[in-house]
Amino acid sequence: MASVRVAAALLGCGTFLAAAGCRPSLPRAEREWRAERLQGVRQSLPEGAAATLGDLRFFPYDPRYRVKGLLERISPPEPLRLAASDGSVRPAHRVGRVRVNLPGGQAVLAVYQLDDIRDRYPDYLFLPFRDAGAGRETYGAGRYVDLVELAGGMVEIDFNRAYNPDCAYGIAAQCPITPKENTVSFVVRAGEMTPGDH
């Protein structure tokens, strides 16, 4: 799960933003997050592949994609099995749902805990999602985004920091595939885009 806290540096206008025109500079925290993300992906790749990896592609930063919502807890949590990229399944529990209002529309997303890492990360909440751009603008098997728990059962979700599974870059891992219930009917134009030639 090292990829949960890593990302890619984008200074000024990247080439993939040419069609959209030059955007204001990224907030410092966002630049640092993207730089850490890129470093994390490179460290996970074999040496030869890491050397040829360019910058990761991101949608333009948009503060409207940083949202808060109430995490509606499910009690008791519901057991399920999530399909993984290597053909295996990963045991998990559905622990709640959160409703988010984004520029493209509203979505209700299930939140999970992965049983096989719960001993090491007992408080980690897993939120995968797949949007209408999957397979084109965004990664076909979906992306992941972290939640920050706030007081009163609220959570903050910054979709600008949505990231691709490690498997999107050819890294061998058991990447959970986004369940159908977390498919969003519109494109979430924030966070990491589908990889280029990887």
MDTraj code that builds the backbone (N, CA, C; nanometers):
import mdtraj as md
import numpy as np

residues = "MET ALA SER VAL ARG VAL ALA ALA ALA LEU LEU GLY CYS GLY THR PHE LEU ALA ALA ALA GLY CYS ARG PRO SER LEU PRO ARG ALA GLU ARG GLU TRP ARG ALA GLU ARG LEU GLN GLY VAL ARG GLN SER LEU PRO GLU GLY ALA ALA ALA THR LEU GLY ASP LEU ARG PHE PHE PRO TYR ASP PRO ARG TYR ARG VAL LYS GLY LEU LEU GLU ARG ILE SER PRO PRO GLU PRO LEU ARG LEU ALA ALA SER ASP GLY SER VAL ARG PRO ALA HIS ARG VAL GLY ARG VAL ARG VAL ASN LEU PRO GLY GLY GLN ALA VAL LEU ALA VAL TYR GLN LEU ASP ASP ILE ARG ASP ARG TYR PRO ASP TYR LEU PHE LEU PRO PHE ARG ASP ALA GLY ALA GLY ARG GLU THR TYR GLY ALA GLY ARG TYR VAL ASP LEU VAL GLU LEU ALA GLY GLY MET VAL GLU ILE ASP PHE ASN ARG ALA TYR ASN PRO ASP CYS ALA TYR GLY ILE ALA ALA GLN CYS PRO ILE THR PRO LYS GLU ASN THR VAL SER PHE VAL VAL ARG ALA GLY GLU MET THR PRO GLY ASP HIS".split()
xyz = np.array([
    [0.0821, -0.1204, 0.0000],
    [0.0000, 0.0000, 0.0000],
    [0.0857, 0.1257, 0.0000],
    [0.2142, 0.1117, -0.0349],
    [0.2997, 0.2295, -0.0352],
    [0.2480, 0.3343, -0.1308],
    [0.1778, 0.2899, -0.2365],
    [0.1297, 0.3851, -0.3356],
    [0.0239, 0.4787, -0.2805],
    [-0.0334, 0.4452, -0.1645],
    [-0.1383, 0.5294, -0.1074],
    [-0.0859, 0.6679, -0.0751],
    [0.0453, 0.6794, -0.0457],
    [0.0976, 0.8080, -0.0024],
    [0.1996, 0.8671, -0.0991],
    [0.1907, 0.8301, -0.2283],
    [0.2915, 0.8778, -0.3217],
    [0.2307, 0.9430, -0.4450],
    [0.3053, 1.0274, -0.5265],
    [0.2521, 1.0997, -0.6456],
    [0.3496, 1.1749, -0.7379],
    [0.3103, 1.2640, -0.8544],
    [0.3975, 1.3138, -0.9638],
    [0.4097, 1.4641, -0.9775],
    [0.5303, 1.5135, -0.9975],
    [0.5502, 1.6583, -0.9996],
    [0.5084, 1.7184, -1.1315],
    [0.4286, 1.8208, -1.1253],
    [0.3875, 1.8914, -1.2465],
    [0.4113, 2.0391, -1.2211],
    [0.5113, 2.0953, -1.2863],
    [0.5441, 2.2361, -1.2653],
    [0.4980, 2.3148, -1.3862],
    [0.4129, 2.4138, -1.3648],
    [0.3618, 2.4923, -1.4759],
    [0.2669, 2.4105, -1.5592],
    [0.2747, 2.4231, -1.6917],
    [0.1815, 2.3562, -1.7821],
    [0.2495, 2.2356, -1.8446],
    [0.1992, 2.1150, -1.8165],
    [0.2522, 1.9944, -1.8781],
    [0.2032, 1.9822, -2.0207],
    [0.2697, 1.8979, -2.1003],
    [0.2298, 1.8841, -2.2401],
    [0.0899, 1.8300, -2.2547],
    [0.0458, 1.7464, -2.1577],
    [-0.0872, 1.6888, -2.1693],
    [-0.1961, 1.7904, -2.1399],
    [-0.1579, 1.9105, -2.0952],
    [-0.2566, 2.0154, -2.0716],
    [-0.2631, 2.1139, -2.1876],
    [-0.1870, 2.0872, -2.2922],
    [-0.1788, 2.1832, -2.4013],
    [-0.3151, 2.2168, -2.4595],
    [-0.3986, 2.1136, -2.4761],
    [-0.5299, 2.1370, -2.5350],
    [-0.6181, 2.2212, -2.4451],
    [-0.5955, 2.2119, -2.3136],
    [-0.6787, 2.2858, -2.2198],
    [-0.6238, 2.4247, -2.1915],
    [-0.5031, 2.4525, -2.2374],
    [-0.4428, 2.5816, -2.2106],
    [-0.3662, 2.5806, -2.0800],
    [-0.2876, 2.6832, -2.0579],
    [-0.2041, 2.6907, -1.9383],
    [-0.2906, 2.7133, -1.8148],
    [-0.2597, 2.6406, -1.7087],
    [-0.3336, 2.6515, -1.5839],
    [-0.2463, 2.7198, -1.4788],
    [-0.3078, 2.7769, -1.3764],
    [-0.2292, 2.8350, -1.2680],
    [-0.1404, 2.7290, -1.2047],
    [-0.0345, 2.7731, -1.1390],
    [0.0565, 2.6801, -1.0732],
    [-0.0179, 2.5991, -0.9680],
    [0.0285, 2.4789, -0.9480],
    [-0.0319, 2.3926, -0.8478],
    [-0.0011, 2.4442, -0.7075],
    [-0.0914, 2.4226, -0.6128],
    [-0.0569, 2.4489, -0.4733],
    [0.0662, 2.3677, -0.4342],
    [0.1438, 2.4210, -0.3448],
    [0.2684, 2.3546, -0.3061],
    [0.2445, 2.2125, -0.2565],
    [0.1436, 2.1950, -0.1715],
    [0.1157, 2.0613, -0.1178],
    [0.0842, 1.9628, -0.2291],
    [0.0178, 2.0107, -0.3333],
    [-0.0174, 1.9223, -0.4445],
    [0.1062, 1.8858, -0.5264],
    [0.1942, 1.9823, -0.5489],
    [0.3193, 1.9532, -0.6199],
    [0.3997, 1.8471, -0.5447],
    [0.4063, 1.8633, -0.4128],
    [0.4833, 1.7686, -0.3322],
    [0.4201, 1.6299, -0.3357],
    [0.2871, 1.6240, -0.3298],
    [0.2183, 1.4951, -0.3339],
    [0.2436, 1.4238, -0.4658],
    [0.2353, 1.4988, -0.5745],
    [0.2574, 1.4382, -0.7064],
    [0.4023, 1.3934, -0.7236],
    [0.4961, 1.4693, -0.6684],
    [0.6373, 1.4304, -0.6755],
    [0.6603, 1.3000, -0.5985],
    [0.5992, 1.2883, -0.4817],
    [0.6120, 1.1666, -0.4023],
    [0.5458, 1.0483, -0.4714],
    [0.4350, 1.0755, -0.5381],
    [0.3648, 0.9693, -0.6115],
    [0.4532, 0.9136, -0.7231],
    [0.5140, 1.0032, -0.7999],
    [0.6032, 0.9607, -0.9080],
    [0.7211, 0.8816, -0.8527],
    [0.7786, 0.9291, -0.7446],
    [0.8924, 0.8595, -0.6842],
    [0.8519, 0.7199, -0.6379],
    [0.7340, 0.7089, -0.5795],
    [0.6873, 0.5792, -0.5325],
    [0.6670, 0.4797, -0.6450],
    [0.6097, 0.5254, -0.7559],
    [0.5909, 0.4361, -0.8703],
    [0.7262, 0.3921, -0.9250],
    [0.8192, 0.4851, -0.9387],
    [0.9517, 0.4500, -0.9913],
    [1.0233, 0.3497, -0.9021],
    [1.0102, 0.3664, -0.7709],
    [1.0777, 0.2750, -0.6785],
    [1.0192, 0.1344, -0.6846],
    [0.8941, 0.1226, -0.7258],
    [0.8281, -0.0078, -0.7325],
    [0.8537, -0.0803, -0.8637],
    [0.9021, -0.0088, -0.9639],
    [0.9272, -0.0671, -1.0952],
    [1.0655, -0.1313, -1.1027],
    [1.0836, -0.2322, -1.1883],
    [1.2184, -0.2819, -1.2152],
    [1.3052, -0.1673, -1.2674],
    [1.4347, -0.1785, -1.2481],
    [1.5261, -0.0682, -1.2804],
    [1.5111, -0.0193, -1.4238],
    [1.5028, -0.1106, -1.5187],
    [1.4918, -0.0697, -1.6583],
    [1.3635, 0.0069, -1.6866],
    [1.2532, -0.0418, -1.6314],
    [1.1245, 0.0247, -1.6532],
    [1.1204, 0.1595, -1.5834],
    [1.1810, 0.1685, -1.4658],
    [1.1826, 0.2950, -1.3924],
    [1.2567, 0.4030, -1.4703],
    [1.3622, 0.3613, -1.5400],
    [1.4435, 0.4580, -1.6149],
    [1.3668, 0.5184, -1.7321],
    [1.2696, 0.4456, -1.7845],
    [1.1958, 0.4942, -1.9016],
    [1.0610, 0.5569, -1.8647],
    [1.0266, 0.5550, -1.7370],
    [0.8996, 0.6128, -1.6943],
    [0.9076, 0.7645, -1.6962],
    [0.8188, 0.8267, -1.7704],
    [0.8136, 0.9727, -1.7710],
    [0.7264, 1.0224, -1.6569],
    [0.6800, 1.1454, -1.6682],
    [0.5898, 1.1985, -1.5671],
    [0.4561, 1.1256, -1.5716],
    [0.3927, 1.1139, -1.4569],
    [0.2568, 1.0621, -1.4531],
    [0.1620, 1.1703, -1.5043],
    [0.0517, 1.1269, -1.5615],
    [-0.0434, 1.2227, -1.6190],
    [-0.1557, 1.2519, -1.5197],
    [-0.1843, 1.3788, -1.5026],
    [-0.2890, 1.4221, -1.4117],
    [-0.3851, 1.5185, -1.4810],
    [-0.5102, 1.5138, -1.4385],
    [-0.6034, 1.6188, -1.4778],
    [-0.5592, 1.7496, -1.4122],
    [-0.6009, 1.8637, -1.4678],
    [-0.5703, 1.9907, -1.4010],
    [-0.6276, 1.9926, -1.2594],
    [-0.5542, 2.0501, -1.1677],
    [-0.6001, 2.0597, -1.0293],
    [-0.7280, 2.1425, -1.0229],
    [-0.8252, 2.0941, -0.9468],
    [-0.9533, 2.1632, -0.9349],
    [-1.0020, 2.1504, -0.7906],
    [-1.0028, 2.2603, -0.7141],
    [-1.0418, 2.2515, -0.5725],
    [-1.1857, 2.2048, -0.5509],
    [-1.2697, 2.2088, -0.6543],
    [-1.4080, 2.1629, -0.6396],
    [-1.4162, 2.0116, -0.6158],
    [-1.3079, 1.9409, -0.6458],
    [-1.3057, 1.7962, -0.6264],
    [-1.2569, 1.7569, -0.4864],
    [-1.2361, 1.8533, -0.4005],
    [-1.2053, 1.8247, -0.2595],
    [-1.3342, 1.8444, -0.1817],
    [-1.3925, 1.7340, -0.1370],
    [-1.5281, 1.7381, -0.0829],
    [-1.5350, 1.6701, 0.0538],
    [-1.6424, 1.7007, 0.1256],
    [-1.6700, 1.6372, 0.2538],
    [-1.8058, 1.5687, 0.2463],
    [-1.8201, 1.4629, 0.3232],
    [-1.9462, 1.3906, 0.3277],
    [-1.9553, 1.3094, 0.4545],
    [-2.0753, 1.2657, 0.4855],
    [-2.0974, 1.1818, 0.6034],
    [-2.0732, 1.0360, 0.5667],
    [-1.9869, 0.9706, 0.6412],
    [-1.9653, 0.8273, 0.6220],
    [-2.0746, 0.7540, 0.6988],
    [-2.1689, 0.6961, 0.6274],
    [-2.2794, 0.6225, 0.6887],
    [-2.2322, 0.4797, 0.7160],
    [-2.1990, 0.4539, 0.8402],
    [-2.1416, 0.3256, 0.8793],
    [-2.2437, 0.2129, 0.8665],
    [-2.1954, 0.0964, 0.8251],
    [-2.2763, -0.0248, 0.8184],
    [-2.2402, -0.1102, 0.9393],
    [-2.3397, -0.1472, 1.0188],
    [-2.3146, -0.2247, 1.1391],
    [-2.4091, -0.3455, 1.1445],
    [-2.3504, -0.4651, 1.1469],
    [-2.2068, -0.4921, 1.1398],
    [-2.1572, -0.4788, 0.9964],
    [-2.0272, -0.4581, 0.9764],
    [-1.9725, -0.4528, 0.8405],
    [-2.0053, -0.5792, 0.7620],
    [-2.0247, -0.5620, 0.6312],
    [-2.0686, -0.6728, 0.5458],
    [-1.9486, -0.7395, 0.4777],
    [-1.9286, -0.8690, 0.4980],
    [-1.8158, -0.9361, 0.4339],
    [-1.8384, -0.9530, 0.2837],
    [-1.7319, -0.9445, 0.2083],
    [-1.7373, -0.9675, 0.0645],
    [-1.5982, -1.0028, 0.0153],
    [-1.5881, -1.0397, -0.1122],
    [-1.4596, -1.0725, -0.1727],
    [-1.4410, -0.9845, -0.2948],
    [-1.3284, -0.9144, -0.2998],
    [-1.2989, -0.8246, -0.4109],
    [-1.2072, -0.8950, -0.5107],
    [-1.2463, -0.8946, -0.6374],
    [-1.1603, -0.9508, -0.7417],
    [-1.0323, -0.8684, -0.7511],
    [-0.9212, -0.9361, -0.7778],
    [-0.7918, -0.8694, -0.7893],
    [-0.7350, -0.8874, -0.9294],
    [-0.6385, -0.8041, -0.9625],
    [-0.5827, -0.7986, -1.0976],
    [-0.5113, -0.9265, -1.1388],
    [-0.4632, -1.0041, -1.0419],
    [-0.3896, -1.1271, -1.0737],
    [-0.4799, -1.2492, -1.0814],
    [-0.6122, -1.2279, -1.0777],
    [-0.7065, -1.3379, -1.0860],
    [-0.7478, -1.3934, -0.9506],
    [-0.6857, -1.3467, -0.8443],
    [-0.7211, -1.3916, -0.7101],
    [-0.8356, -1.3062, -0.6558],
    [-0.8748, -1.3347, -0.5332],
    [-0.9741, -1.2502, -0.4660],
    [-0.9166, -1.2075, -0.3317],
    [-0.9593, -1.0897, -0.2853],
    [-0.9125, -1.0388, -0.1570],
    [-1.0318, -1.0231, -0.0635],
    [-1.0266, -1.0855, 0.0530],
    [-1.1369, -1.0724, 0.1482],
    [-1.1441, -0.9302, 0.2026],
    [-1.2644, -0.8819, 0.2183],
    [-1.2830, -0.7440, 0.2631],
    [-1.4158, -0.7333, 0.3363],
    [-1.4406, -0.6158, 0.3928],
    [-1.5696, -0.5840, 0.4535],
    [-1.6156, -0.4476, 0.4038],
    [-1.7429, -0.4396, 0.3708],
    [-1.8043, -0.3107, 0.3378],
    [-1.8419, -0.2446, 0.4699],
    [-1.7787, -0.1319, 0.4990],
    [-1.7954, -0.0704, 0.6313],
    [-1.8864, 0.0520, 0.6294],
    [-1.9175, 0.1036, 0.5115],
    [-2.0037, 0.2209, 0.5056],
    [-2.0212, 0.2713, 0.3640],
    [-2.0958, 0.3793, 0.3529],
    [-2.1164, 0.4467, 0.2244],
    [-2.1063, 0.5968, 0.2451],
    [-2.0603, 0.6654, 0.1428],
    [-2.0498, 0.8111, 0.1504],
    [-2.1084, 0.8716, 0.0233],
    [-2.1852, 0.9769, 0.0395],
    [-2.2452, 1.0490, -0.0734],
    [-2.1587, 1.1716, -0.1032],
    [-2.1179, 1.1860, -0.2290],
    [-2.0325, 1.2992, -0.2667],
    [-2.0981, 1.3787, -0.3800],
    [-2.0834, 1.5087, -0.3730],
    [-2.1304, 1.5986, -0.4782],
    [-2.0096, 1.6547, -0.5508],
    [-1.9957, 1.6177, -0.6772],
    [-1.8806, 1.6563, -0.7585],
    [-1.9275, 1.7397, -0.8773],
    [-1.8364, 1.8081, -0.9462],
    [-1.8771, 1.8888, -1.0618],
    [-1.9586, 1.8139, -1.1657],
    [-1.9337, 1.6839, -1.1828],
    [-2.0070, 1.6067, -1.2831],
    [-2.1388, 1.5508, -1.2363],
    [-2.1629, 1.5512, -1.1054],
    [-2.2862, 1.4954, -1.0528],
    [-2.2674, 1.4414, -0.9123],
    [-2.3651, 1.3661, -0.8674],
    [-2.3629, 1.3089, -0.7333],
    [-2.3410, 1.1580, -0.7421],
    [-2.2710, 1.1045, -0.6441],
    [-2.2453, 0.9601, -0.6401],
    [-2.2494, 0.9113, -0.4965],
    [-2.2917, 0.7868, -0.4792],
    [-2.2858, 0.7195, -0.3494],
    [-2.1851, 0.6066, -0.3636],
    [-2.0808, 0.6102, -0.2827],
    [-1.9700, 0.5155, -0.2961],
    [-1.9562, 0.4308, -0.1704],
    [-1.9365, 0.3016, -0.1899],
    [-1.9120, 0.2109, -0.0782],
    [-1.7672, 0.2246, -0.0328],
    [-1.7472, 0.2105, 0.0969],
    [-1.6149, 0.2190, 0.1576],
    [-1.5850, 0.0834, 0.2215],
    [-1.4613, 0.0371, 0.2063],
    [-1.4251, -0.0976, 0.2485],
    [-1.3046, -0.0955, 0.3436],
    [-1.2867, -0.2092, 0.4106],
    [-1.1604, -0.2419, 0.4755],
    [-1.1119, -0.3723, 0.4149],
    [-0.9833, -0.3791, 0.3835],
    [-0.9236, -0.4995, 0.3274],
    [-0.8764, -0.5881, 0.4423],
    [-0.9336, -0.7079, 0.4520],
    [-0.9048, -0.7949, 0.5657],
    [-0.7580, -0.8340, 0.5749],
    [-0.6921, -0.8496, 0.4585],
    [-0.5549, -0.9006, 0.4610],
    [-0.4509, -0.7961, 0.5005],
    [-0.4914, -0.6717, 0.5204],
    [-0.3963, -0.5707, 0.5697],
    [-0.4469, -0.5048, 0.6983],
    [-0.5600, -0.5522, 0.7501],
    [-0.6221, -0.4844, 0.8646],
    [-0.5354, -0.4935, 0.9900],
    [-0.4583, -0.6015, 1.0053],
    [-0.3695, -0.6110, 1.1216],
    [-0.2649, -0.5008, 1.1200],
    [-0.2132, -0.4697, 1.0009],
    [-0.1094, -0.3663, 0.9893],
    [-0.1673, -0.2260, 0.9820],
    [-0.2862, -0.2131, 0.9210],
    [-0.3475, -0.0814, 0.9027],
    [-0.4932, -0.0877, 0.9515],
    [-0.5136, -0.0937, 1.0830],
    [-0.6486, -0.1161, 1.1355],
    [-0.7472, -0.0041, 1.1059],
    [-0.6980, 0.1154, 1.0791],
    [-0.7872, 0.2299, 1.0552],
    [-0.7981, 0.2676, 0.9073],
    [-0.7321, 0.1895, 0.8204],
    [-0.7293, 0.2273, 0.6790],
    [-0.8616, 0.1952, 0.6112],
    [-0.9205, 0.2974, 0.5492],
    [-1.0444, 0.2825, 0.4736],
    [-1.0125, 0.2859, 0.3248],
    [-1.0652, 0.1897, 0.2513],
    [-1.0327, 0.1714, 0.1095],
    [-1.1509, 0.2165, 0.0236],
    [-1.1237, 0.3123, -0.0657],
    [-1.2294, 0.3646, -0.1532],
    [-1.1849, 0.3575, -0.2987],
    [-1.2215, 0.2509, -0.3701],
    [-1.1966, 0.2434, -0.5144],
    [-1.3180, 0.2979, -0.5889],
    [-1.2954, 0.3530, -0.7065],
    [-1.4076, 0.3982, -0.7893],
    [-1.3679, 0.3909, -0.9360],
    [-1.4683, 0.3757, -1.0195],
    [-1.4494, 0.3705, -1.1644],
    [-1.5476, 0.4695, -1.2249],
    [-1.5009, 0.5535, -1.3167],
    [-1.5898, 0.6561, -1.3712],
    [-1.6196, 0.6310, -1.5191],
    [-1.6983, 0.7208, -1.5779],
    [-1.7425, 0.7031, -1.7168],
    [-1.6290, 0.7183, -1.8169],
    [-1.5154, 0.7678, -1.7742],
    [-1.4010, 0.7812, -1.8643],
    [-1.3074, 0.6627, -1.8603],
    [-1.3429, 0.5584, -1.7835],
    [-1.2544, 0.4430, -1.7666],
    [-1.2243, 0.3755, -1.8994],
    [-1.0967, 0.3488, -1.9224],
    [-1.0527, 0.2888, -2.0475],
    [-1.0120, 0.3916, -2.1508],
    [-1.0409, 0.5180, -2.1218],
    [-1.0018, 0.6263, -2.2120],
    [-0.9221, 0.7306, -2.1332],
    [-0.9923, 0.8187, -2.0653],
    [-0.9238, 0.9217, -1.9867],
    [-0.8686, 0.8674, -1.8557],
    [-0.9381, 0.7698, -1.7982],
    [-0.8966, 0.7146, -1.6696],
    [-0.8750, 0.5639, -1.6820],
    [-0.8045, 0.5086, -1.5838],
    [-0.7646, 0.3680, -1.5891],
    [-0.8869, 0.2768, -1.5892],
    [-0.8855, 0.1764, -1.6768],
    [-1.0021, 0.0927, -1.7002],
    [-1.0535, 0.0172, -1.5788],
    [-0.9648, -0.0274, -1.4900],
    [-1.0065, -0.1053, -1.3730],
    [-1.0424, -0.0173, -1.2546],
    [-1.0342, 0.1139, -1.2731],
    [-1.0699, 0.2051, -1.1651],
    [-0.9486, 0.2660, -1.0969],
    [-0.9774, 0.3622, -1.0111],
    [-0.8734, 0.4310, -0.9346],
    [-0.9065, 0.4217, -0.7854],
    [-0.8112, 0.4622, -0.7037],
    [-0.8301, 0.4632, -0.5589],
    [-0.8172, 0.6071, -0.5088],
    [-0.8835, 0.6364, -0.3977],
    [-0.8684, 0.7672, -0.3349],
    [-0.8776, 0.7487, -0.1836],
    [-0.8002, 0.8251, -0.1096],
    [-0.7959, 0.8127, 0.0355],
    [-0.9022, 0.9004, 0.1014],
    [-0.9434, 0.8600, 0.2194],
    [-1.0374, 0.9370, 0.2996],
    [-0.9649, 0.9881, 0.4236],
    [-0.9989, 1.1087, 0.4648],
    [-0.9498, 1.1633, 0.5910],
    [-1.0702, 1.1725, 0.6844],
    [-1.0640, 1.1020, 0.7955],
    [-1.1762, 1.1032, 0.8895],
    [-1.1747, 1.2311, 0.9724],
    [-1.2919, 1.2935, 0.9823],
    [-1.3101, 1.4162, 1.0588],
    [-1.4035, 1.3886, 1.1763],
    [-1.4311, 1.4903, 1.2529],
    [-1.5211, 1.4749, 1.3670],
    [-1.6644, 1.4528, 1.3197],
    [-1.7445, 1.3899, 1.4054],
    [-1.8866, 1.3745, 1.3778],
    [-1.9207, 1.2778, 1.2668],
    [-1.8297, 1.1857, 1.2356],
    [-1.8563, 1.0880, 1.1305],
    [-1.8343, 1.1388, 0.9898],
    [-1.7845, 1.2603, 0.9770],
    [-1.7582, 1.3177, 0.8443],
    [-1.6228, 1.2696, 0.7919],
    [-1.6109, 1.2686, 0.6601],
    [-1.4828, 1.2385, 0.5954],
    [-1.4551, 1.3438, 0.4880],
    [-1.3295, 1.3640, 0.4606],
    [-1.2883, 1.4518, 0.3502],
    [-1.2222, 1.3655, 0.2439],
    [-1.2597, 1.3884, 0.1195],
    [-1.2047, 1.3121, 0.0067],
    [-1.1556, 1.4116, -0.0968],
    [-1.0298, 1.4024, -0.1327],
    [-0.9725, 1.4909, -0.2343],
    [-0.9470, 1.4088, -0.3603],
    [-1.0384, 1.4203, -0.4564],
    [-1.0254, 1.3436, -0.5799],
    [-0.9101, 1.3933, -0.6665],
    [-0.8536, 1.5101, -0.6365],
    [-0.7312, 1.5522, -0.7043],
    [-0.6171, 1.4552, -0.6749],
    [-0.6329, 1.3783, -0.5680],
    [-0.5307, 1.2814, -0.5297],
    [-0.5747, 1.1376, -0.5560],
    [-0.6728, 1.1210, -0.6427],
    [-0.7083, 0.9866, -0.6880],
    [-0.5896, 0.9300, -0.7661],
    [-0.5591, 0.8039, -0.7427],
    [-0.4396, 0.7461, -0.8053],
    [-0.4700, 0.6090, -0.8649],
    [-0.3905, 0.5728, -0.9643],
    [-0.4050, 0.4430, -1.0303],
    [-0.3491, 0.3309, -0.9428],
    [-0.4056, 0.2111, -0.9550],
    [-0.3427, 0.0956, -0.8894],
    [-0.2010, 0.0748, -0.9434],
    [-0.1154, 0.0158, -0.8618],
    [0.0210, -0.0132, -0.9076],
    [0.0208, -0.0932, -1.0375],
    [-0.0780, -0.1819, -1.0515],
    [-0.0843, -0.2688, -1.1693],
    [-0.0985, -0.1902, -1.2994],
    [-0.1460, -0.0679, -1.2915],
    [-0.1600, 0.0150, -1.4114],
    [-0.0243, 0.0425, -1.4757],
    [0.0823, 0.0310, -1.3965],
    [0.2177, 0.0578, -1.4465],
    [0.2994, -0.0696, -1.4628],
    [0.2315, -0.1850, -1.4586],
    [0.3019, -0.3108, -1.4781],
    [0.3702, -0.3621, -1.3538],
    [0.3365, -0.3071, -1.2379],
    [0.3943, -0.3521, -1.1120],
    [0.3158, -0.4746, -1.0654],
    [0.3841, -0.5830, -1.0349],
    [0.3186, -0.7061, -0.9920],
    [0.2580, -0.6858, -0.8539],
    [0.1269, -0.7010, -0.8442],
    [0.0580, -0.6816, -0.7166],
    [-0.0822, -0.7410, -0.7266],
    [-0.1477, -0.7528, -0.6131],
    [-0.2874, -0.7967, -0.6071],
    [-0.3753, -0.6721, -0.5978],
    [-0.3910, -0.6019, -0.7067],
    [-0.4658, -0.4761, -0.7055],
    [-0.6158, -0.5039, -0.7090],
    [-0.6911, -0.4618, -0.6077],
    [-0.8367, -0.4817, -0.6121],
    [-0.8983, -0.4092, -0.7316],
    [-0.9886, -0.4777, -0.8002],
    [-1.0621, -0.4179, -0.9115],
    [-1.1874, -0.3520, -0.8552],
    [-1.2164, -0.2322, -0.9003],
    [-1.3307, -0.1590, -0.8469],
    [-1.4604, -0.2375, -0.8650],
    [-1.5350, -0.2606, -0.7562],
    [-1.6637, -0.3297, -0.7685],
    [-1.7647, -0.2466, -0.8475],
    [-1.8597, -0.3161, -0.9074],
    [-1.9607, -0.2497, -0.9903],
    [-2.0358, -0.1423, -0.9132],
    [-2.0595, -0.1649, -0.7832],
    [-2.1366, -0.0686, -0.7050],
    [-2.0674, 0.0667, -0.6925],
    [-1.9384, 0.0733, -0.7205],
    [-1.8658, 0.1999, -0.7123],
    [-1.8336, 0.2572, -0.8496],
    [-1.9180, 0.2252, -0.9469],
    [-1.9056, 0.2838, -1.0803],
    [-1.9840, 0.4149, -1.0837],
    [-1.9173, 0.5221, -1.1244],
    [-1.9762, 0.6553, -1.1303],
    [-2.0211, 0.6825, -1.2734],
    [-2.1371, 0.7427, -1.2893],
    [-2.1965, 0.7588, -1.4228],
    [-2.1383, 0.8747, -1.5028],
    [-2.0471, 0.9498, -1.4450],
    [-1.9857, 1.0638, -1.5132],
    [-1.8340, 1.0547, -1.4983],
    [-1.7620, 1.1365, -1.5733],
    [-1.6158, 1.1363, -1.5655],
    [-1.5710, 1.2225, -1.4477],
    [-1.4852, 1.1682, -1.3652],
    [-1.4253, 1.2433, -1.2549],
    [-1.2935, 1.2994, -1.3063],
    [-1.2972, 1.4234, -1.3511],
    [-1.1798, 1.4850, -1.4148],
    [-1.0877, 1.5477, -1.3095],
    [-1.0349, 1.4609, -1.2275],
    [-0.9415, 1.5016, -1.1223],
    [-0.8524, 1.3831, -1.0910],
    [-0.7329, 1.4128, -1.0455],
    [-0.6406, 1.3060, -1.0082],
    [-0.5666, 1.2474, -1.1263],
    [-0.5168, 1.1279, -1.1052],
    [-0.4311, 1.0620, -1.2041],
    [-0.5132, 1.0149, -1.3244],
    [-0.4578, 1.0370, -1.4427],
    [-0.5209, 0.9917, -1.5663],
    [-0.4685, 0.8539, -1.6028],
    [-0.5279, 0.7956, -1.7061],
    [-0.4797, 0.6668, -1.7536],
    [-0.3322, 0.6792, -1.7936],
    [-0.2496, 0.5791, -1.7629],
    [-0.1080, 0.5897, -1.8001],
    [-0.0902, 0.6058, -1.9503],
    [0.0245, 0.6614, -1.9883],
    [0.0570, 0.6746, -2.1293],
    [0.1034, 0.5410, -2.1825],
    [0.2235, 0.5336, -2.2320],
    [0.2747, 0.4088, -2.2900],
    [0.3450, 0.3265, -2.1830],
    [0.2651, 0.2682, -2.0913],
    [0.3197, 0.1826, -1.9867],
    [0.2563, 0.0450, -1.9983],
])
top = md.Topology()
chain = top.add_chain()
for i, resn in enumerate(residues, 1):
    res = top.add_residue(resn, chain, resSeq=i)
    for name in ("N", "CA", "C"):
        top.add_atom(name, md.element.get_by_symbol(name[0]), res)
traj = md.Trajectory(xyz[None], top)
